Every structure is written in C-alpha cells, then in structure tokens.
Amino acid sequence: MVEVPLNPIGREEIHRLESILLFATLFRPEVIELIKDPAERLTWVDSLAVAAGTIAREKAGMTVPEIAVELGRTEQTIRKHLKGETKAGQLIGETYELIKQGKLDELVKNIEVLARGGQLVAVEECEKLKKEKEELEEKASRLEEEKRQLEAKIENIKAVLRDALERVKDIEKLL
C-alpha cells in the first residue's frame, strides 16, 4: 500500500498527496462518466488538478493567497475548491476523506483498462460489458445454428420441389 501524506510537509509530500488525490479521483466511476465526453475532458482534468493541488497545499498549511500564486489561479477559485463549491472541489474533497478512512486501495482497485481505444472503464462497467459480450456471443452462436437449420430446410424444400417438378414433367409427357 502507498503511504499517503495526509498532512504533507515539504514540496515532495505536497506533490505526492496532490498526485494521489488526482489519480484516485480521476478513476472514480462517476468521474470516469464525467470525462467520457471529449469536449469536457480537458476542462474536468484541469479543474480536478487545480482542486487536488489546492487541497494538498491547504493540508500542508499554505494560505489561500500562497496557493493562488503557486497554482496560477485566483484566490476566489481556490476558496471555491476548498469550500466544495465546485464539483471538482467536492470530488477531490470526498477522495481525501476516503483516503483518510483508509480506502485508497478500494478506490484504485475499481479501475480496469479496456483495449477498446485505450478507454478507462470502471470495473463494474467492465464486468457488465463482458457479460453483455458473452450474451451476444451466445446469441450469435444460436442464430448461426438456426441459420444452418434453415439452410438445411431450404435445401430439403428445393429437393422436394425438384422432385415434384420432375414428376410434373413425367406426367406431362404421359399426357
């Protein structure tokens, strides 16, 4: 398990807490849903990064003006993240509380990378997609078997029709 500096001392610990907060938040199922839209992704990631940086620095005892200068954001933005007035600030704050409760491993194990375009998907969604895939494969197999049976029936019907046509021709010759 990774040691998380909940009250960081020094730059290295601040950066470690900031990185862990950002990483763990990015891979929460609700955040993965939020960042699926490519048009919104960059905005969300930036907001989450600023919120993570804000909370990590606040936990290290930095003041709002110091944080604002260091992160290149307004004091108002920093305050909003700290108060949870932004969605990003709320999410990062929730992640901090989960980490504080010792649930970091739980947060991180909920992630699985699917090989469909390198997209990140929550484990629960991945399991749902795998089950759906299996069901579709079974259905495709059943449909393939039905197709073979129908093709066999068609061949039987063709043979019966050929036979009937031959009989009709034979009867016509007799008449």
Backbone bond lengths (Angstrom), bond angles and torsions (degrees), N, CA, C in turn:
res aa  C-N    CA-C-N  psi(-1)  N-CA   C-N-CA  omega(-1)  CA-C   N-CA-C  phi
1 M - - - 1.445 - - 1.527 109.28 -
2 V 1.328 115.92 143.46 1.457 122.42 179.80 1.523 109.32 -79.31
3 E 1.340 115.32 136.06 1.462 118.85 176.77 1.526 107.73 -83.06
4 V 1.330 115.43 124.38 1.460 121.07 -177.34 1.523 109.35 -105.88
5 P 1.335 116.34 121.38 1.464 119.51 177.46 1.530 109.99 -77.88
6 L 1.341 117.54 95.03 1.467 121.14 -176.49 1.529 112.36 -69.07
7 N 1.318 116.85 -27.51 1.464 122.20 174.52 1.531 106.69 -127.91
8 P 1.331 115.22 79.41 1.461 119.97 -171.92 1.528 114.33 -62.82
9 I 1.316 112.65 146.93 1.463 120.88 175.34 1.521 105.34 -124.53
10 G 1.293 116.08 117.10 1.457 120.19 178.64 1.526 112.62 90.62
11 R 1.307 113.87 161.90 1.473 122.62 -175.71 1.527 113.27 -58.73
12 E 1.309 116.22 -44.98 1.466 120.14 -177.19 1.528 111.18 -59.24
13 E 1.318 116.93 -46.20 1.465 120.34 180.00 1.526 111.56 -68.87
14 I 1.339 116.67 -36.67 1.471 119.53 176.38 1.525 109.52 -59.88
15 H 1.317 115.70 -47.62 1.475 119.87 -178.94 1.526 111.55 -64.95
16 R 1.318 116.48 -35.94 1.465 119.47 178.46 1.533 110.43 -65.35
17 L 1.337 116.67 -47.28 1.467 120.32 178.87 1.530 110.07 -62.79
18 E 1.317 116.42 -44.04 1.469 121.33 179.48 1.533 110.71 -58.29
19 S 1.324 116.71 -45.99 1.475 121.50 -179.31 1.522 111.49 -64.86
20 I 1.320 115.74 -43.92 1.471 119.81 -179.42 1.526 110.30 -65.13
21 L 1.329 117.13 -42.60 1.468 120.53 178.24 1.526 110.99 -60.76
22 L 1.321 115.98 -45.43 1.464 120.17 -179.15 1.524 110.62 -65.26
23 F 1.317 116.78 -50.04 1.472 121.46 -178.27 1.525 111.10 -59.24
24 A 1.334 115.84 -50.86 1.470 119.85 -176.74 1.526 111.03 -64.27
25 T 1.322 117.48 -35.23 1.469 120.42 179.70 1.516 110.89 -73.05
26 L 1.323 116.85 -42.38 1.468 120.24 -179.76 1.525 112.19 -57.18
27 F 1.315 116.95 -31.27 1.452 120.11 -175.18 1.528 114.34 -100.45
28 R 1.327 116.04 13.68 1.460 118.71 171.73 1.535 107.17 -74.67
29 P 1.320 118.30 139.62 1.474 120.54 -176.38 1.528 114.57 -51.24
30 E 1.339 118.03 -41.33 1.463 119.65 -178.49 1.528 111.41 -68.58
31 V 1.321 117.09 -31.01 1.467 120.10 178.90 1.524 110.07 -75.63
32 I 1.306 117.06 -37.72 1.466 119.95 176.23 1.523 109.21 -57.89
33 E 1.321 117.23 -41.12 1.468 120.87 176.96 1.527 110.47 -61.62
34 L 1.333 116.86 -43.41 1.462 121.09 -177.87 1.523 112.39 -64.15
35 I 1.327 117.12 -35.35 1.473 119.41 -175.27 1.520 113.22 -95.04
36 K 1.330 117.68 9.36 1.465 119.58 177.13 1.526 111.94 -67.46
37 D 1.310 116.76 -32.76 1.462 121.40 -179.48 1.530 108.58 -74.76
38 P 1.338 117.50 114.66 1.468 120.30 -177.24 1.536 112.91 -58.78
39 A 1.318 116.59 -30.31 1.465 119.82 -179.44 1.523 111.48 -69.01
40 E 1.314 117.44 -27.57 1.456 122.61 -177.79 1.524 113.29 -98.62
41 R 1.322 117.58 -18.58 1.463 122.26 -171.32 1.525 113.39 -54.54
42 L 1.327 116.96 -50.43 1.462 120.63 -176.11 1.528 111.28 -62.60
43 T 1.326 116.47 -40.81 1.460 120.76 178.73 1.521 110.59 -62.70
44 W 1.349 115.99 -45.01 1.459 119.90 -179.51 1.522 111.72 -64.17
45 V 1.304 116.70 -46.62 1.466 119.92 -178.02 1.524 110.00 -62.58
46 D 1.330 116.89 -41.97 1.461 120.43 178.75 1.534 110.44 -63.18
47 S 1.328 116.93 -47.01 1.466 120.37 -179.93 1.529 111.82 -61.79
48 L 1.328 115.49 -42.14 1.464 119.25 178.80 1.527 111.21 -65.44
49 A 1.342 116.42 -38.75 1.467 120.04 179.06 1.526 110.54 -64.59
50 V 1.322 116.93 -42.88 1.470 120.38 178.92 1.528 109.95 -65.16
51 A 1.340 116.52 -43.52 1.471 119.98 179.45 1.531 110.41 -63.21
52 A 1.321 117.69 -41.48 1.472 120.90 178.69 1.525 110.42 -63.58
53 G 1.326 115.87 -44.11 1.463 120.05 177.84 1.511 111.65 -62.80
54 T 1.328 115.61 -39.16 1.465 121.01 179.73 1.523 111.07 -63.51
55 I 1.315 116.34 -50.78 1.470 119.94 -176.34 1.525 110.98 -67.62
56 A 1.328 117.37 -39.90 1.465 119.85 179.04 1.526 110.60 -61.42
57 R 1.332 116.40 -42.54 1.461 119.87 -179.18 1.537 111.90 -71.63
58 E 1.314 116.30 -35.46 1.460 120.00 177.49 1.523 109.98 -65.16
59 K 1.332 116.95 -39.47 1.471 120.80 178.78 1.531 110.91 -67.24
60 A 1.332 115.50 -22.64 1.468 120.21 177.67 1.525 111.33 -85.21
61 G 1.339 116.13 -2.15 1.458 119.45 176.71 1.520 114.93 93.22
62 M 1.318 118.11 9.81 1.464 120.01 178.64 1.529 109.53 -74.73
63 T 1.322 116.05 151.14 1.468 121.18 178.39 1.525 109.69 -84.22
64 V 1.327 114.95 163.86 1.468 120.21 179.22 1.531 111.14 -57.79
65 P 1.345 119.44 -47.33 1.475 118.55 178.52 1.533 112.63 -60.36
66 E 1.325 117.72 -39.05 1.474 120.65 178.62 1.534 110.84 -63.59
67 I 1.329 115.41 -43.34 1.467 120.36 -179.84 1.527 109.66 -64.13
68 A 1.338 116.10 -43.85 1.470 120.87 -178.77 1.532 110.87 -59.68
69 V 1.312 116.57 -44.86 1.472 120.80 179.77 1.523 109.95 -65.04
70 E 1.323 117.00 -46.12 1.460 120.27 -176.68 1.529 112.61 -65.13
71 L 1.340 116.42 -37.12 1.466 119.88 -177.95 1.528 113.31 -93.07
72 G 1.324 116.15 -6.49 1.461 119.29 178.61 1.524 113.11 68.67
73 R 1.328 116.41 34.61 1.463 122.07 178.94 1.527 108.40 -125.39
74 T 1.315 116.31 166.02 1.463 119.55 179.56 1.522 109.79 -74.57
75 E 1.326 115.78 156.59 1.464 120.54 176.46 1.521 110.11 -61.36
76 Q 1.332 116.53 -35.34 1.465 121.10 179.57 1.535 110.33 -61.34
77 T 1.319 116.69 -43.80 1.472 120.79 178.49 1.518 110.32 -61.97
78 I 1.330 116.18 -44.27 1.466 121.36 -179.85 1.531 110.02 -61.57
79 R 1.322 117.06 -45.15 1.475 120.74 179.67 1.530 110.93 -61.85
80 K 1.335 116.19 -41.99 1.472 119.70 -179.55 1.528 110.79 -61.86
81 H 1.321 117.08 -42.19 1.472 119.93 177.51 1.528 110.50 -63.05
82 L 1.328 116.88 -43.91 1.457 120.63 -177.65 1.530 112.47 -66.36
83 K 1.327 116.43 -35.40 1.467 120.64 -179.23 1.527 112.00 -82.85
84 G 1.339 116.58 -6.38 1.458 119.30 -178.15 1.517 112.28 75.42
85 E 1.326 117.07 23.83 1.466 120.92 178.76 1.525 112.06 -81.19
86 T 1.324 115.94 -12.70 1.468 119.86 175.02 1.522 107.83 -107.01
87 K 1.327 116.05 152.52 1.473 119.89 177.84 1.530 109.34 -61.98
88 A 1.336 116.82 -40.73 1.467 120.36 179.20 1.528 110.53 -62.27
89 G 1.327 117.12 -43.12 1.460 120.95 178.46 1.518 111.91 -63.04
90 Q 1.347 115.86 -39.16 1.466 120.46 177.40 1.525 110.74 -63.27
91 L 1.332 115.94 -48.04 1.464 120.55 -177.50 1.523 112.11 -62.78
92 I 1.334 116.19 -45.90 1.470 120.09 179.45 1.533 109.44 -64.99
93 G 1.334 117.38 -40.83 1.463 121.10 177.85 1.525 111.98 -61.00
94 E 1.345 115.78 -42.76 1.470 120.21 177.37 1.527 110.46 -62.55
95 T 1.323 115.72 -42.48 1.468 120.09 179.20 1.526 110.15 -62.08
96 Y 1.332 117.24 -42.69 1.465 121.09 178.06 1.526 109.88 -57.74
97 E 1.329 116.41 -45.47 1.474 120.72 -179.67 1.532 111.01 -63.98
98 L 1.338 116.92 -40.17 1.469 120.15 177.96 1.527 110.91 -63.76
99 I 1.334 116.02 -41.51 1.472 120.39 178.33 1.528 109.30 -64.26
100 K 1.330 115.79 -41.72 1.462 121.29 179.25 1.533 110.74 -60.21
101 Q 1.333 116.42 -32.82 1.468 121.72 178.87 1.527 112.18 -82.80
102 G 1.345 116.15 2.71 1.465 119.86 177.90 1.520 114.24 82.44
103 K 1.320 117.51 24.40 1.469 120.96 -175.51 1.527 113.70 -105.44
104 L 1.341 117.83 21.88 1.467 120.55 -179.58 1.514 111.27 -62.08
105 D 1.335 117.71 -47.01 1.463 120.59 -179.61 1.524 110.77 -58.66
106 E 1.317 115.87 -39.21 1.460 121.47 179.16 1.532 110.43 -63.17
107 L 1.338 116.52 -41.06 1.465 121.09 179.07 1.527 110.87 -63.81
108 V 1.318 115.86 -45.95 1.461 120.93 -173.67 1.526 112.49 -74.45
109 K 1.336 117.80 -31.40 1.465 118.64 -177.01 1.532 111.96 -74.19
110 N 1.321 117.56 -8.56 1.455 120.79 -179.98 1.526 112.81 -81.44
111 I 1.312 118.07 12.67 1.457 121.28 -175.31 1.518 111.38 -115.19
112 E 1.293 114.50 141.26 1.455 120.83 174.54 1.521 106.74 -146.25
113 V 1.313 116.68 138.67 1.454 120.08 179.03 1.518 108.19 -96.97
114 L 1.307 115.39 125.55 1.455 120.11 177.06 1.517 108.55 -93.68
115 A 1.292 116.39 148.80 1.460 120.63 -179.51 1.523 111.03 -86.30
116 R 1.307 118.50 29.45 1.459 119.63 175.32 1.521 106.99 -105.27
117 G 1.304 114.20 89.54 1.445 119.52 179.76 1.514 113.53 72.58
118 G 1.346 117.98 20.38 1.455 120.78 179.03 1.515 112.92 65.01
119 Q 1.316 116.40 24.14 1.464 120.84 -176.25 1.518 110.94 -79.68
120 L 1.312 115.73 138.36 1.464 121.05 176.91 1.518 108.88 -87.12
121 V 1.309 115.14 133.70 1.459 119.88 -177.43 1.524 108.64 -137.60
122 A 1.316 116.45 140.72 1.459 120.88 176.80 1.520 108.93 -63.55
123 V 1.327 116.61 146.87 1.460 121.61 -177.59 1.519 111.05 -55.14
124 E 1.346 116.75 -43.29 1.462 118.98 -178.42 1.528 111.28 -61.45
125 E 1.340 116.59 -39.27 1.468 119.82 177.42 1.518 109.98 -69.55
126 C 1.329 116.36 -38.23 1.458 121.13 178.73 1.527 110.26 -61.14
127 E 1.329 116.60 -44.26 1.472 120.74 178.69 1.524 110.20 -62.49
128 K 1.325 116.33 -41.54 1.460 121.00 178.57 1.531 110.08 -61.95
129 L 1.325 116.71 -43.51 1.463 120.91 179.68 1.532 111.69 -66.50
130 K 1.349 116.95 -38.63 1.468 120.38 177.71 1.526 110.57 -63.74
131 K 1.338 116.34 -42.52 1.460 120.77 179.30 1.526 110.03 -64.12
132 E 1.324 115.91 -43.37 1.461 120.68 178.15 1.530 110.50 -61.22
133 K 1.330 116.12 -41.03 1.468 120.99 179.33 1.531 109.86 -62.39
134 E 1.343 116.90 -45.16 1.467 120.69 179.24 1.526 111.00 -61.25
135 E 1.341 116.15 -42.84 1.458 120.26 179.33 1.529 110.61 -62.83
136 L 1.332 116.49 -41.26 1.466 120.37 179.05 1.528 111.42 -66.91
137 E 1.341 116.45 -38.12 1.462 119.48 177.12 1.524 111.08 -64.55
138 E 1.349 116.91 -40.80 1.473 120.71 177.22 1.523 110.36 -63.25
139 K 1.324 115.55 -43.30 1.468 119.95 179.62 1.529 110.11 -63.42
140 A 1.323 116.99 -42.27 1.466 120.99 178.74 1.527 110.08 -62.00
141 S 1.326 116.57 -39.43 1.465 120.95 178.47 1.531 110.51 -64.36
142 R 1.333 116.42 -44.77 1.474 120.50 178.01 1.533 110.82 -61.97
143 L 1.332 115.64 -43.03 1.464 119.49 179.89 1.532 111.49 -65.13
144 E 1.316 115.94 -37.65 1.474 120.26 177.46 1.529 109.93 -62.83
145 E 1.332 116.99 -42.62 1.462 121.24 178.23 1.528 110.25 -64.52
146 E 1.329 117.66 -43.10 1.463 121.23 176.67 1.518 110.66 -60.22
147 K 1.321 116.34 -41.22 1.466 121.28 178.95 1.527 109.96 -60.76
148 R 1.345 117.06 -45.30 1.471 120.23 179.07 1.529 110.51 -61.39
149 Q 1.341 116.50 -42.11 1.469 120.34 179.54 1.532 110.86 -64.29
150 L 1.332 116.34 -42.62 1.466 119.63 179.18 1.529 111.54 -65.64
151 E 1.329 116.46 -39.15 1.462 120.03 177.48 1.530 110.42 -63.15
152 A 1.335 116.74 -39.34 1.464 120.84 177.67 1.527 109.87 -64.32
153 K 1.322 117.82 -43.48 1.463 121.56 178.25 1.521 110.59 -62.26
154 I 1.337 116.46 -41.98 1.472 120.50 178.19 1.522 110.38 -60.75
155 E 1.335 116.18 -42.70 1.470 119.68 178.44 1.534 110.38 -63.24
156 N 1.339 117.08 -40.16 1.474 120.58 177.34 1.515 110.68 -62.99
157 I 1.334 116.84 -43.63 1.471 121.15 179.47 1.524 110.23 -63.04
158 K 1.341 115.79 -42.62 1.472 119.38 177.99 1.527 110.41 -60.35
159 A 1.329 116.33 -42.39 1.471 120.12 -179.95 1.532 110.14 -63.94
160 V 1.326 116.75 -43.08 1.475 121.07 178.54 1.528 109.38 -62.67
161 L 1.331 116.79 -44.32 1.473 120.29 179.43 1.529 112.02 -64.20
162 R 1.356 116.64 -40.84 1.472 120.01 177.06 1.530 110.01 -60.90
163 D 1.338 113.54 -44.29 1.464 119.50 179.56 1.525 110.04 -62.63
164 A 1.330 116.72 -44.01 1.470 120.76 179.56 1.516 110.52 -64.45
165 L 1.329 116.97 -40.14 1.466 120.87 178.71 1.524 110.72 -63.30
166 E 1.320 116.15 -41.65 1.470 120.14 177.45 1.527 110.01 -61.13
167 R 1.301 118.75 -42.04 1.465 123.15 179.52 1.522 110.48 -64.13
168 V 1.360 114.41 -42.23 1.474 118.85 178.71 1.534 109.16 -61.37
169 K 1.328 117.28 -43.49 1.472 121.05 179.11 1.533 110.33 -62.73
170 D 1.338 115.50 -41.51 1.465 119.53 178.33 1.523 110.78 -62.37
171 I 1.325 116.74 -41.72 1.473 121.40 -179.81 1.525 109.40 -66.36
172 E 1.350 117.15 -40.50 1.459 120.46 179.21 1.530 110.75 -62.29
173 K 1.328 116.39 -38.69 1.466 120.62 179.50 1.512 110.24 -64.86
174 L 1.319 117.18 -36.48 1.448 121.33 -179.92 1.526 111.19 -70.92
175 L 1.303 116.96 -31.01 1.459 119.90 -178.62 1.483 108.10 -80.91
